[in-house]
Amino acid sequence: MYSKNLFKLAVATTVFTSFIALSGCASKPEVVVTAPTPKAVIAIDQTPRGVQIPLPNTVLFQFGKSDLNTVAADPYLDKIAALIIGKSNKPVAVEGHTDNVGTLPANQQLSEARAKIVRDALQSRGVPAERLKAEGFAYQRPVVSNSNEEGRALNRRVEIIILDEKVENITAGEPANAFESAFAKLKAMVDAGLVKPL
């Protein structure tokens, strides 16, 4: 009986030791860390038409595509939709623009498709459809010369214009670092020689 109990103890010890040894070999659960959503600094300026918010192509789309880059665009579109809904009741023009690479018909189609994608994204965030109008202008309204890649990149954009609205109404109560002047940024690039004026 003593040897039988000793045998059971030896087997139990072996099983327990094996279990401990094997559990050390087991792979650890993978911890997935997601990057925090970047804070969107909105470019905004007063124009004769209203409040203009240009969204650069690099934030929204891949070159020559109209599929929205949601990872980059979502923080901007979320904030812009909240501003449109919460700060204004004015109509909103969503205008697509391209660089001058390619034909006018192809760029017209691309600019319209991009404007519609952004319009639909704003609508899906609660901006009423009756306030939104999407149009494309191809390469007919550049902001700088298309003579180099930097200029072409700036011309590939979608602009959101809150018609007949004032910047102070949109920015009221918002943190000062939530906005930047698109015109000042563009002027700095021209002054630095990175892009050429029209």
DRENDOTOR-765996 format. One line per field, with one value per residue (C-alpha): residue number from 1; x, y, z; residue in one letter. Coordinates in steps of 0.2 Angstrom, whole numbers. Layout:
<nodes>
voba: NUM; ...
x: X; ...
y: Y; ...
z: Z; ...
nutor: A; ...
</nodes>
This chain:
<nodes>
voba: 1; 2; 3; 4; 5; 6; 7; 8; 9; 10; 11; 12; 13; 14; 15; 16; 17; 18; 19; 20; 21; 22; 23; 24; 25; 26; 27; 28; 29; 30; 31; 32; 33; 34; 35; 36; 37; 38; 39; 40; 41; 42; 43; 44; 45; 46; 47; 48; 49; 50; 51; 52; 53; 54; 55; 56; 57; 58; 59; 60; 61; 62; 63; 64; 65; 66; 67; 68; 69; 70; 71; 72; 73; 74; 75; 76; 77; 78; 79; 80; 81; 82; 83; 84; 85; 86; 87; 88; 89; 90; 91; 92; 93; 94; 95; 96; 97; 98; 99; 100; 101; 102; 103; 104; 105; 106; 107; 108; 109; 110; 111; 112; 113; 114; 115; 116; 117; 118; 119; 120; 121; 122; 123; 124; 125; 126; 127; 128; 129; 130; 131; 132; 133; 134; 135; 136; 137; 138; 139; 140; 141; 142; 143; 144; 145; 146; 147; 148; 149; 150; 151; 152; 153; 154; 155; 156; 157; 158; 159; 160; 161; 162; 163; 164; 165; 166; 167; 168; 169; 170; 171; 172; 173; 174; 175; 176; 177; 178; 179; 180; 181; 182; 183; 184; 185; 186; 187; 188; 189; 190; 191; 192; 193; 194; 195; 196; 197; 198
x: 0; 14; 22; 5; 3; 21; 18; 2; 12; 26; 13; 4; 21; 26; 9; 10; 28; 24; 9; 20; 34; 22; 12; 28; 30; 13; 12; 7; -10; -6; -10; -17; -14; -23; -16; -26; -36; -26; -34; -39; -34; -46; -40; -53; -54; -67; -71; -83; -94; -93; -83; -71; -64; -51; -48; -32; -31; -18; -31; -45; -40; -26; -19; -32; -45; -62; -62; -61; -46; -57; -43; -36; -52; -63; -56; -58; -75; -82; -76; -83; -100; -101; -97; -109; -123; -120; -114; -124; -140; -133; -132; -115; -106; -94; -83; -70; -54; -40; -23; -20; -13; -25; -39; -52; -66; -57; -53; -71; -78; -65; -68; -87; -85; -74; -86; -100; -90; -87; -105; -111; -99; -105; -123; -120; -113; -130; -129; -146; -145; -155; -141; -128; -123; -109; -100; -84; -73; -58; -43; -51; -49; -31; -25; -7; 3; 3; 21; 28; 21; 19; 8; -2; -4; -12; -24; -30; -43; -61; -67; -82; -90; -103; -111; -115; -108; -95; -79; -82; -99; -90; -75; -85; -82; -69; -51; -40; -28; -42; -41; -27; -28; -27; -22; -8; -2; -2; 6; 20; 23; 23; 35; 47; 47; 39; 25; 22; 8; -4
y: 0; 12; 9; 11; 28; 33; 28; 39; 53; 51; 51; 66; 76; 72; 77; 93; 97; 94; 105; 119; 117; 116; 132; 141; 137; 142; 158; 173; 181; 195; 212; 223; 242; 254; 271; 285; 294; 309; 326; 335; 353; 361; 373; 387; 404; 417; 420; 431; 416; 410; 399; 389; 372; 364; 346; 341; 326; 317; 317; 310; 300; 290; 298; 296; 287; 292; 280; 289; 285; 283; 281; 298; 307; 302; 314; 329; 324; 320; 337; 347; 338; 343; 361; 362; 354; 363; 380; 384; 382; 388; 378; 369; 367; 352; 356; 343; 349; 340; 344; 346; 328; 319; 324; 337; 324; 312; 325; 332; 314; 312; 329; 326; 308; 315; 329; 316; 305; 319; 325; 307; 306; 322; 316; 300; 310; 319; 334; 335; 331; 346; 357; 349; 351; 342; 349; 345; 358; 347; 357; 373; 382; 378; 387; 387; 382; 364; 366; 354; 340; 350; 362; 348; 340; 356; 358; 340; 344; 345; 361; 363; 380; 385; 398; 415; 410; 419; 411; 418; 409; 392; 394; 401; 391; 380; 378; 390; 376; 367; 378; 385; 397; 388; 404; 408; 390; 392; 409; 401; 388; 401; 412; 397; 393; 376; 380; 394; 406; 406
z: 0; 4; -13; -22; -13; -17; -36; -36; -28; -41; -56; -49; -46; -64; -71; -61; -66; -84; -84; -76; -88; -103; -97; -98; -116; -121; -131; -122; -128; -141; -134; -148; -145; -156; -159; -153; -166; -171; -166; -182; -184; -196; -209; -210; -218; -221; -240; -249; -251; -233; -222; -232; -225; -238; -236; -244; -255; -244; -230; -240; -256; -264; -281; -295; -283; -276; -262; -245; -234; -218; -206; -211; -215; -201; -188; -200; -206; -188; -182; -198; -197; -179; -183; -197; -187; -170; -176; -192; -201; -218; -234; -238; -254; -256; -271; -278; -287; -296; -302; -321; -324; -336; -347; -342; -344; -332; -320; -320; -316; -302; -294; -295; -287; -273; -269; -268; -257; -245; -246; -242; -227; -220; -222; -214; -199; -197; -209; -217; -236; -241; -234; -245; -263; -271; -287; -296; -305; -311; -313; -317; -300; -294; -278; -284; -300; -306; -311; -297; -287; -271; -281; -289; -272; -265; -280; -277; -263; -258; -251; -239; -240; -227; -238; -231; -214; -203; -196; -179; -178; -182; -171; -156; -140; -148; -143; -151; -157; -166; -181; -193; -207; -224; -233; -220; -223; -242; -241; -231; -243; -258; -248; -244; -263; -261; -273; -286; -286; -300
nutor: M; Y; S; K; N; L; F; K; L; A; V; A; T; T; V; F; T; S; F; I; A; L; S; G; C; A; S; K; P; E; V; V; V; T; A; P; T; P; K; A; V; I; A; I; D; Q; T; P; R; G; V; Q; I; P; L; P; N; T; V; L; F; Q; F; G; K; S; D; L; N; T; V; A; A; D; P; Y; L; D; K; I; A; A; L; I; I; G; K; S; N; K; P; V; A; V; E; G; H; T; D; N; V; G; T; L; P; A; N; Q; Q; L; S; E; A; R; A; K; I; V; R; D; A; L; Q; S; R; G; V; P; A; E; R; L; K; A; E; G; F; A; Y; Q; R; P; V; V; S; N; S; N; E; E; G; R; A; L; N; R; R; V; E; I; I; I; L; D; E; K; V; E; N; I; T; A; G; E; P; A; N; A; F; E; S; A; F; A; K; L; K; A; M; V; D; A; G; L; V; K; P; L
</nodes>
